Amino acid sequence: TSGKQQSLTSQMLQLQVCGNASPHDTTVTCRHGFDHLSEKDICFQYANAFREAYNYKNRQDCDANLSSCLIAAHKATTLDKFAEVGKDSAKMEIVISYFLSNGTQY
Protein backbone atom coordinates (compact mmCIF):
# COMPACT_ATOMS: atom_id res chain seq x y z
CA THR A 1 0.00 0.00 0.00
CA SER A 2 1.50 3.23 -1.19
CA GLY A 3 0.19 5.42 1.66
CA LYS A 4 1.72 3.20 4.33
CA GLN A 5 5.03 3.07 2.44
CA GLN A 6 5.15 6.86 2.17
CA SER A 7 4.32 7.19 5.87
CA LEU A 8 7.05 4.71 6.79
CA THR A 9 9.53 6.51 4.54
CA SER A 10 8.62 9.83 6.15
CA GLN A 11 9.07 8.36 9.64
CA MET A 12 12.42 6.85 8.72
CA LEU A 13 13.57 10.21 7.37
CA GLN A 14 12.58 11.88 10.65
CA LEU A 15 14.53 9.26 12.59
CA GLN A 16 17.58 9.82 10.39
CA VAL A 17 17.40 13.56 10.93
CA CYS A 18 17.16 13.04 14.68
CA GLY A 19 19.96 10.53 14.56
CA ASN A 20 22.30 13.11 13.00
CA ALA A 21 21.88 15.55 15.90
CA SER A 22 24.85 15.93 18.18
CA PRO A 23 24.38 14.31 21.60
CA HIS A 24 25.82 17.49 23.11
CA ASP A 25 23.30 19.78 21.41
CA THR A 26 20.67 20.52 24.07
CA THR A 27 18.60 22.69 21.73
CA VAL A 28 17.44 19.67 19.72
CA THR A 29 14.82 17.44 21.31
CA CYS A 30 14.12 14.31 19.35
CA ARG A 31 10.69 12.78 19.82
CA HIS A 32 11.67 9.89 17.51
CA GLY A 33 9.36 11.08 14.75
CA PHE A 34 6.38 11.77 16.98
CA ASP A 35 4.76 15.18 17.22
CA HIS A 36 3.78 16.58 20.62
CA LEU A 37 0.14 16.07 21.64
CA SER A 38 -1.94 18.85 23.15
CA GLU A 39 -3.39 18.16 26.59
CA LYS A 40 -6.80 18.74 25.00
CA ASP A 41 -6.24 15.95 22.47
CA ILE A 42 -8.38 12.90 23.23
CA CYS A 43 -5.43 10.61 22.48
CA PHE A 44 -3.33 12.42 25.10
CA GLN A 45 -6.17 12.17 27.60
CA TYR A 46 -6.57 8.46 26.85
CA ALA A 47 -2.84 7.80 27.30
CA ASN A 48 -2.79 9.85 30.49
CA ALA A 49 -5.78 7.96 31.96
CA PHE A 50 -4.16 4.65 31.04
CA ARG A 51 -0.84 5.61 32.63
CA GLU A 52 -2.42 7.03 35.79
CA ALA A 53 -4.59 3.95 36.36
CA TYR A 54 -1.64 1.64 35.71
CA ASN A 55 0.63 3.53 38.12
CA TYR A 56 -2.08 3.88 40.78
CA LYS A 57 -2.73 0.13 40.76
CA ASN A 58 0.99 -0.54 41.00
CA ARG A 59 1.40 1.79 44.01
CA GLN A 60 -1.84 0.67 45.67
CA ASP A 61 -0.93 -3.02 45.60
CA CYS A 62 2.77 -2.51 46.36
CA ASP A 63 4.29 -3.55 43.07
CA ALA A 64 1.26 -5.39 41.69
CA ASN A 65 1.84 -7.81 38.85
CA LEU A 66 1.78 -6.59 35.28
CA SER A 67 -1.56 -8.14 34.34
CA SER A 68 -3.49 -6.53 37.21
CA CYS A 69 -2.01 -3.12 36.34
CA LEU A 70 -2.94 -3.56 32.68
CA ILE A 71 -6.47 -4.62 33.59
CA ALA A 72 -6.89 -1.52 35.78
CA ALA A 73 -5.56 0.68 32.98
CA HIS A 74 -7.85 -0.98 30.46
CA LYS A 75 -10.89 -0.41 32.68
CA ALA A 76 -9.98 3.26 33.04
CA THR A 77 -9.88 3.72 29.28
CA THR A 78 -13.03 1.83 28.31
CA LEU A 79 -15.23 4.63 29.64
CA ASP A 80 -17.62 6.32 27.21
CA LYS A 81 -15.31 9.34 27.24
CA PHE A 82 -12.66 7.32 25.37
CA ALA A 83 -14.93 5.28 23.08
CA GLU A 84 -13.82 7.22 20.00
CA VAL A 85 -10.19 6.25 20.68
CA GLY A 86 -10.87 2.59 21.35
CA LYS A 87 -12.89 2.25 18.15
CA ASP A 88 -10.47 4.12 15.88
CA SER A 89 -7.31 2.26 14.89
CA ALA A 90 -5.62 5.48 13.74
CA LYS A 91 -6.14 7.06 17.17
CA MET A 92 -4.91 3.92 18.92
CA GLU A 93 -1.82 4.10 16.73
CA ILE A 94 -1.25 7.65 17.98
CA VAL A 95 -1.56 6.47 21.60
CA ILE A 96 0.93 3.65 21.00
CA SER A 97 3.32 6.04 19.26
CA TYR A 98 3.00 8.43 22.20
CA PHE A 99 4.03 5.71 24.66
CA LEU A 100 6.86 4.48 22.43
CA SER A 101 8.14 8.02 21.97
CA ASN A 102 8.14 8.66 25.71
CA GLY A 103 9.71 5.29 26.42
CA THR A 104 12.63 5.95 24.12
CA GLN A 105 13.43 9.21 25.94
CA TYR A 106 14.76 7.28 28.95
C-alpha positions in Angstrom: 0.0 0.0 0.0 1.5 3.2 -1.2 0.2 5.4 1.7 1.7 3.2 4.3 5.0 3.1 2.4 5.1 6.9 2.2 4.3 7.2 5.9 7.1 4.7 6.8 9.5 6.5 4.5 8.6 9.8 6.2 9.1 8.4 9.6 12.4 6.9 8.7 13.6 10.2 7.4 12.6 11.9 10.7 14.5 9.3 12.6 17.6 9.8 10.4 17.4 13.6 10.9 17.2 13.0 14.7 20.0 10.5 14.6 22.3 13.1 13.0 21.9 15.6 15.9 24.9 15.9 18.2 24.4 14.3 21.6 25.8 17.5 23.1 23.3 19.8 21.4 20.7 20.5 24.1 18.6 22.7 21.7 17.4 19.7 19.7 14.8 17.4 21.3 14.1 14.3 19.3 10.7 12.8 19.8 11.7 9.9 17.5 9.4 11.1 14.7 6.4 11.8 17.0 4.8 15.2 17.2 3.8 16.6 20.6 0.1 16.1 21.6 -1.9 18.8 23.1 -3.4 18.2 26.6 -6.8 18.7 25.0 -6.2 16.0 22.5 -8.4 12.9 23.2 -5.4 10.6 22.5 -3.3 12.4 25.1 -6.2 12.2 27.6 -6.6 8.5 26.9 -2.8 7.8 27.3 -2.8 9.8 30.5 -5.8 8.0 32.0 -4.2 4.6 31.0 -0.8 5.6 32.6 -2.4 7.0 35.8 -4.6 4.0 36.4 -1.6 1.6 35.7 0.6 3.5 38.1 -2.1 3.9 40.8 -2.7 0.1 40.8 1.0 -0.5 41.0 1.4 1.8 44.0 -1.8 0.7 45.7 -0.9 -3.0 45.6 2.8 -2.5 46.4 4.3 -3.5 43.1 1.3 -5.4 41.7 1.8 -7.8 38.8 1.8 -6.6 35.3 -1.6 -8.1 34.3 -3.5 -6.5 37.2 -2.0 -3.1 36.3 -2.9 -3.6 32.7 -6.5 -4.6 33.6 -6.9 -1.5 35.8 -5.6 0.7 33.0 -7.9 -1.0 30.5 -10.9 -0.4 32.7 -10.0 3.3 33.0 -9.9 3.7 29.3 -13.0 1.8 28.3 -15.2 4.6 29.6 -17.6 6.3 27.2 -15.3 9.3 27.2 -12.7 7.3 25.4 -14.9 5.3 23.1 -13.8 7.2 20.0 -10.2 6.3 20.7 -10.9 2.6 21.3 -12.9 2.2 18.1 -10.5 4.1 15.9 -7.3 2.3 14.9 -5.6 5.5 13.7 -6.1 7.1 17.2 -4.9 3.9 18.9 -1.8 4.1 16.7 -1.3 7.7 18.0 -1.6 6.5 21.6 0.9 3.7 21.0 3.3 6.0 19.3 3.0 8.4 22.2 4.0 5.7 24.7 6.9 4.5 22.4 8.1 8.0 22.0 8.1 8.7 25.7 9.7 5.3 26.4 12.6 6.0 24.1 13.4 9.2 25.9 14.8 7.3 28.9 
